[in-house]
């Protein structure tokens, strides 16, 4: 995948099916972390720090058949749904295959918890 200068450029490059899923996720992320998104290591990341990757909170990354929504400290997030899958270190993520997989209430809760973890 080519390098992208902005989150919008990354999203615009996605195939329609993946773009729809990312478009459903973006307003949820932006509501909790407004203006904090940047492309870091080739995909969108939202951070608390002054630069991308400084105190990262979440990311999204598109693959052929799904979009991953990940939380850097996701294993510390309370997830009554059981949808978050543990990843390396403290990370956790969920695979989203369609826009219908995006649960605004649940994901907002995850994000607020993740922001609170710093």
C-alpha positions as CSV (number, residue, x, y, z in Angstrom):
1,X,0.0,0.0,0.0
2,X,1.4,3.4,-0.9
3,X,2.3,6.1,1.7
4,X,-0.5,8.5,2.7
5,X,-0.2,12.0,4.0
6,X,-3.6,12.1,5.7
7,X,-6.3,10.0,7.2
8,X,-8.7,11.2,4.5
9,X,-6.2,10.2,1.8
10,X,-5.9,6.7,3.3
11,X,-9.7,6.3,3.5
12,X,-10.2,7.6,0.0
13,X,-7.8,4.9,-1.3
14,X,-9.8,2.0,0.2
15,X,-12.0,-0.3,-1.9
16,X,-15.7,0.7,-1.6
17,X,-16.6,-2.2,0.8
18,X,-13.7,-1.3,3.2
19,X,-14.3,2.4,2.9
20,X,-17.9,2.0,4.0
21,X,-16.8,0.2,7.1
22,X,-14.1,2.8,7.9
23,X,-16.6,5.6,7.2
24,X,-18.9,4.1,9.8
25,X,-16.1,4.0,12.3
26,X,-14.5,7.4,11.7
27,X,-17.3,9.6,13.3
28,X,-17.2,7.5,16.5
29,X,-13.4,7.9,16.8
30,X,-13.5,11.6,15.9
31,X,-16.3,12.2,18.5
32,X,-13.9,11.0,21.3
33,X,-10.6,12.0,19.8
34,X,-11.4,15.0,17.6
35,X,-8.6,16.1,15.3
36,X,-6.1,13.6,16.8
37,X,-5.8,11.3,13.8
38,X,-2.7,11.0,11.6
39,X,-1.2,8.4,9.4
40,X,1.6,6.6,11.3
41,X,3.3,3.5,10.0
42,X,1.0,3.5,6.9
43,X,-2.4,3.6,8.5
44,X,-4.6,6.0,10.6
45,X,-3.7,6.3,14.3
46,X,-5.3,8.5,16.9
47,X,-3.0,9.6,19.7
48,X,-3.1,11.8,22.8
49,X,0.4,13.2,22.3
50,X,1.5,16.1,20.3
51,X,2.8,13.9,17.4
52,X,1.5,10.7,15.8
53,X,2.5,7.7,17.8
54,X,3.0,9.6,21.1
55,X,0.5,8.1,23.5
56,X,-1.5,6.3,20.8
57,X,-5.0,5.3,21.7
58,X,-6.5,3.5,18.6
59,X,-6.0,2.7,15.0
60,X,-7.7,1.4,12.0
61,X,-6.2,-0.7,9.2
62,X,-7.9,-2.1,6.1
63,X,-7.2,-5.6,4.8
64,X,-8.7,-7.4,1.8
65,X,-11.9,-8.6,3.6
66,X,-12.1,-6.5,6.8
67,X,-11.0,-3.4,8.7
68,X,-9.2,-3.8,12.0
69,X,-10.1,-1.4,14.8
70,X,-7.5,-1.6,17.5
71,X,-6.8,-0.1,20.9
72,X,-3.2,0.2,22.2
73,X,-4.2,-0.6,25.7
74,X,-7.2,-2.7,24.7
75,X,-6.5,-5.6,27.0
76,X,-7.2,-3.2,30.0
77,X,-10.5,-2.1,28.5
78,X,-13.7,-3.7,30.0
79,X,-15.5,-5.5,27.2
80,X,-18.7,-7.1,28.2
81,X,-19.4,-8.0,24.5
82,X,-16.3,-10.2,24.3
83,X,-15.6,-8.8,20.8
84,X,-12.1,-7.5,21.5
85,X,-9.4,-10.0,20.7
86,X,-6.1,-9.7,22.6
87,X,-3.0,-8.9,20.5
88,X,0.6,-8.4,21.2
89,X,1.7,-6.5,24.3
90,X,-1.4,-4.7,25.7
91,X,-3.2,-4.3,22.4
92,X,-6.6,-5.6,21.5
93,X,-8.7,-5.3,18.3
94,X,-11.8,-6.3,16.5
95,X,-12.2,-7.2,12.8
96,X,-15.1,-5.4,11.1
97,X,-16.3,-6.9,7.8
98,X,-19.3,-4.6,7.1
99,X,-20.5,-1.2,8.4
100,X,-23.1,-3.2,10.4
101,X,-20.3,-4.6,12.6
102,X,-19.7,-1.1,14.0
103,X,-21.5,-0.6,17.3
104,X,-21.4,3.1,18.1
105,X,-22.3,2.7,21.8
106,X,-19.9,-0.1,22.4
107,X,-17.0,1.4,20.5
108,X,-17.5,4.8,22.1
109,X,-17.3,3.1,25.5
110,X,-14.1,1.3,24.5
111,X,-12.6,4.6,23.3
112,X,-13.5,6.6,26.4
113,X,-12.0,3.8,28.6
114,X,-8.8,3.8,26.4
115,X,-8.4,7.5,26.6
116,X,-8.8,7.3,30.4
117,X,-5.9,4.8,30.5
118,X,-3.7,7.4,28.9
